[in-house]
Amino acid sequence: MHILILASWYPSDLFPHAGIFIRQQAKALKKNGHKIGVVSVIRASREVIKREKSKSGKLKPEVTDIYTVQTFVKNYLPFIPYSSGLAWILAGRSLFRQYVDQNGMPDILHAHSALYGGALGVYLKHKYEIPLLITEHSTALITGKIPIWQIYLVKYVFSRSDQGIAVSQGQADTLAIKYDSPKNGWSVVHNLVEELYEEKKLVKRADDYFRFLSIGYLIPRKDFPSLLKAFSLLQQQAKYEHTLLRIIGEGDEKKNLLNLAKVLNIETMIEWIPERLPEDIIDDYDESHAIVSSSLMETFGVTLIEGLARGIPAIATRSGGPQEFIIPKVGKLIDKEQPDKLAEAMAQVIDAYKTYSPEAIRKYCLDNFGPNAISIQLNEIYSEYANFDEN
């Protein structure tokens, strides 16, 4: 099938980390035999737009084997409801025409997030009579921290798509309730682990220190303070003093977290690392013994399955997505905002570490979240809507 992805976020030379999970899915689908293209509109500041236009007149798409048309747009009237969406859609409409001129009309439109890939998709669906599927990723839609006009727009988009796809069952149930869409109108297709994590062989880890890894934006929703407090409680026990914590990410809370680590007297046992690309961050998984998430809310939990793909156990809070795949043989689940319980789980993983089978953890992950497994699930959904000639 010919699938055109309408990406609300996508990697670019300006924002290489944005929407990496969308690109990973696109690569998996292409390997599975589909013709894949991407339309991507990047929102940027006026200063960035001016700088980029002075260089080349347009934003350069990331160079991959996926045919991508990409541009950037600035909404100059953000205080006017719907104006940012309109600016995105107008730019996306132009990119769609450019794409079709070179590649022909797609069989399926697959938007990632209602705001605003899905909104563009609704327009294209009705104008060109192409089936529209929407995978929703945004945590803001779950928390409800969006303007009222965006809530109305999301309801409109969901009601006019052919199929909604959530990355976890909990997310699907919440979206159905919040946006007045029937529960049976949602399918669940989890995020996938990139092919790189599947191809690279498992490694033997050093046993001088037990290394915990946590990855995410340093923002309140990730609740890194609970992780730091838990790690402090662990460090206070002589049995576990040979442990290290590596935190990868940037965000507005970093200064506060650094201060908290100092107050807790654990700053020398924590390594703070900026954001990394997937091809670089895989080494951090391979140098760690367990992956930890203390988040308050997650639609899924990609870093957790990446850790599982590298054969290490995961510790996570019951924050939404993780409780759907963290089972006893691959890790531990705890309640949110309970540093003492988190410290206890971390200690239990250290004590039982030799009972975890890296090969079994990896197999469980790839059987459920590997590129081929996810592609098969998407194929089944696509086949329900696409009208194409296999010959």
N, C-alpha and C positions, 0 to 999 in steps of 0.2 A: 504493500500500500504506500501511497504518497502522503506522508504526514507533515503538516506544517505546524510548528510549535510557535505559539504567541507568548513570548517570555516577558513577564512583568519585571524580571531581573535576569541579567545574563552577564557572564564575564566580558570585560572589555579592557582596552589598554588603560583606561582611567580607573576602573574598579574591577581588578582581576578576581576578587573573591565573590563578587555578587552572583547569585544564582548558579553556583558551581553544580549543585544537585540537579539542575535542569539540564545542563550540558552533559552530565554523566548519564542521565536517562536517554538523552538524544543519541549519544554514542552507542549505548547498549541496543537501542532500537535499530540503528543503522547496521550494526553487526548482525542483528537478527534478520536482516534482509529487506528492511523498509527503506524507501527513499525519504530522507529527512531534511527539512529546512527549518530555519529559525528566523523569525521577525522579532527584533528587539529594539525597544525605545529606552534610551538611558536618560533619566532626569539628572540634570547637573545645574550648578550655580551659574549665574550670569558671567562671573569671572572665568570659570572653567570653559564655558562656551566661547567666550572671546579669545581665550588663549589658544584653544584647539582650532578655531577657525583661522586664526592668524598663521597657524602651522601648515594646515593642509586643506582647510575649508570643510572638512568633515571628520567625524570620529572613525577611527580605523577599527574594524571588527577584529576580535581575537582570531588569529590564524589557526584553524583546525580543518579537519576533513568534513565538517558539517557546513553546508552552504548557509551563510548567515548574512542577512542585511540588517544594518544597525545604524541608528542615528541618535542624536541627543536633542533634548528639548527642555526649555525652561518655561515654567508657568509664571508669567509676569503679573498675574492678577490672582494670587492664591486666596485672597479674601472673598472672592466671588465663588459661590457654590458651583460645582461641576466644571469649573474652568480648567482645573488641572487634568481632569479626565478627558475633557474635550481636546486639550492640547496633545495629550498622549495619543488619542484615537486618530486625530488628523495626521499626526506624524506616522502612526502605524499604518493607516490606510495608504499613504504614499509608498511606504516600504512594501506593502502587500502587492501593489501594482508592479513595482520594480521586480519583486520576486517572481511573480507569475510570468512576466515578460521573458524571464530567463529559464524558468523551470516548469511552466505550465500550471494548471489548476490542481490543487491538492484534493485528495479523497476525504481527508479528515482535518479539521482544525482542532488542535489540542492546546488550550490556553493554560498557563500556569498562573493562578490567582485571578480572582475577579477584578481586582484593581491593579492594572487596567487592561491586562491581556484579555481577560474575559469580556470586558466591555467592548473592546475592539472585535472580539470574536462574535459577539451578538450581532454587530453591524454587518460583518462579513457573512455570517450564516444566512441572514435574511436577504442580503443583496445577491449572493451567489448560490444560495441553496446548498451549502456545505454543512454536514453534521459538525456540531461543536461539543467537545468535551472539556471540562474544566477541572484541573487538579488544584485544590486550595492548600496553600502552605502557611498563610499569614496567621501569626499568633494574635495580631491586633483584632482580627475578626472574632476570635474566641473570647478575648478579654472585653471586647466591646468598646475599646478606647479609640473610636473613630468618630468623626463628625456625623450628625444625623443624616446629612445628605448622602454620605458614603454608604450608610446603612441601607437607605432606600435604593441606591444604585446597585449594591450587592444583591439585594432581594430581587431586583429587576433582572440582573444578569443570571442568577441561579435559576430563576423561573423560566428563562428562555433558552437555557442550554439543554442539550439532549441528555447529558449525563454529568453528574457531579462525582468527583473522585476525591476521597479524603486519604490522608496518610496514616490514619489510625481510626479504630472504631469509635473511640471516645470523641475524637474530633468530628467525625461524621454525625454522631448523635447531637452534639452541641450545635453544629451548623444548621442541622435540620430544625432545631427548636428556635434558635435565634433569628433565623432568616426565613421562617415559614415555608420550608421546603420539606416534602415527605421523606421519612427515613429510608423508604425503599427506593428513593431517587438517588441514593449515594452508594457508590462502590468503595471498597477500601483497597488501595494499592500502596504498600509501604514504600518508603524511600529505599534506594539501593546503595550497595557499596561499590565503589569504583573498581573497574577491572584490575587496576594496579594492585589493589589489596588482595585480590584473588590470585594473581599471577606470581607474586613474590613469595618465595618459600618462607616458612616459619623460621625464626631464629632462636638461639639459646640466649637467655638473658643473664646478665651478671648477678651474682648473689651476694655482693658486698653490702648493698643497701636494697631495701624494698622500695620501689619507686611507684608512687601514685601519679596519675595524669588526669588533668581536668582541662577541658577546652570549651571556650565560649566567650561571647561578648561580656565585658565586665560591667554589667548593668544590674539593677535591683532584681529583675525577674530571675536571674540565674542564681541568686542567693549564695554568692561566694562567701559572705560572712559566716554562714553555717558550716561551710567546708573548712574554713580557717579555724573556727572554734573546735570542730571535731578533730582536726589534725593536731591542735594544741593538746586536747585531752589524750590523744594517742601518744604524743610525745612525752607526756608526764609519766607514762608507765615505762619503767626501765627496760622491760621486755621488748618494747617497740621503738626505742630511741633511734635505732638504725633504719629510719624511714625518711624518705624525701618526697616532696610534692612539687610537681611541675605544672604550672598554670600557663596556658597559651591563650592569648586574647588581649584585646584593647578595649577601652571604654571609659565612660565618665566616672565610674566608681574606682578606678585604679588607685588614685591618691588615697582614698579612704581605706581601701584594702591594704595598701602598703603600711598605713598607720596602724591598722588593726593587727597586722602581722607583727609589727614592732611591739605593740602593747602586750601581745600574747607571747612575746619572746620566742618566736619561731621563724623570724625573718631569714636566719642563716640556713634554714632547712627548706626554703622555698625558692624555686627558680621561676622567674617571670619572663615569658618569651612573647614577642609580638606575634601577630597573625602569620600563618604560613599557608602555602599552597599545598594541595593534596600530595603532590609528588615529593614534597619536603617533609610534611608532617608525618608521613608513614614511618620515618626513622624515630620520631618521638614515641609512637606506639611500640616500636620494637625495642626501645630502651626502657620501657615501663613494664610493670608487673600487673597493673590493674588500672581501669579507667573509671572515673567517678563523676557523677552528675548530682549536684545538690539543688537543681532548679525547682522553682515554684510551679512552672507550667511549661510543658513541651508538647507540641503537636505530635512529635515522633521521638527523635533522639539519634541523629545520624552519627555523632561522635561515638556513641555507645556501640553501634553495630560495626563501625570501623575498628574499634578495639577488639570486638569479638572476632572479626575477620583476621586479625593478627594473633588470635589464640589466647587473648588475656581476658580474665573475668571482669564483669562490670558491676558497679555498685550505683544504684540510682534511687532517687525519690519517686514516690507515686505521684508523678506530676502530669499524668495524661498518657502519653505514648509509651513510656518505658514499661509500664506494668503489662502491656500486651505481648512483650517478647522476652523480658528478663525472667527466666525460669531458674530453679535451683542449680541445675547443672552448669549454668553459665554465669551466675552471679547472685546478687542479693538486692532486694527491694526494701526500702524503709519509708516511713512517713516523712512528710515535709517539715522543715523548720525544727528538727530535733537533733542538734549536734551530738548529744550523748548517744543516741541510737546510731547515728552515722559513724561515730568513732567505734562503737561496738561492732558494726558491720565491717569496718576496715580491719579491725583486729581479727575478726573471724576469718576474713579472706587471707590474711597473712598466715594464720595458724593452719588453715586448710589448703594452702596454696598448692601443695604437691598432689592433692587429690583431684585438682582440676586438670582435665586433659586438653591441652592446646588444640590437638587435632579434632577432638569432639566439639569443642567450642567453635572452631573455624567451620567445621562441616555444618553444624546447626545454623550458623549465620549464612553461609553461602546457599544452603538448601532453601532458605526462606527469603534472603535479601540479596542474593547474587544477581548480577546483571541478567543472566539467562532466566532466572526464576521470575524476576519482575517483568521482563519482556514478554514472557508467556502470558502472564496475567493481563498485560495491556493488549496483547494480540487478541485475546478472547473478547475484550470490551470493544476494540476497534471493529472486529468482524461483525458485531451486532449492528453497526451503523454505516459502515462503508459500502458504497455501491460501486464496485470496480470489477474489471475483467481480469481474472487471474492469468488468462492466456495472453 
